[in-house]
Amino acid sequence: MEKIVIDKRKYMEITETKEIDEYGEKEIKLTLLDGVRLSVLGSNLKIVSFSKESGNLVLNGEIFEVKYKQKSTSFLKRVFK
């Protein structure tokens, strides 16, 4: 399970990061090891460090919002569990 630490909406640490999908000053989108997508919205967002081996991501800037999006499963997979 990932761990997310936000300090004063200016600093953020995320564990179990698989990859960074999109990166910009206003939004960073990433995928966690369990397939969940995470979006961080803000301004002046910068990636301070990212280790693909450990999955640790550190970023700073002004953080406004954090959104989770569960990995989607197809209708047929849900019906035929």
Buried (B, 14 or more C-beta within 10 A) or exposed (E): EBEBEEEEEEBBBBBBBBEBEEBEEEBBBBBBEEEBBBBBBBEEBEBEEBEEEEBBBBBBBEBEEBEEEEEEEEEEEEEEE
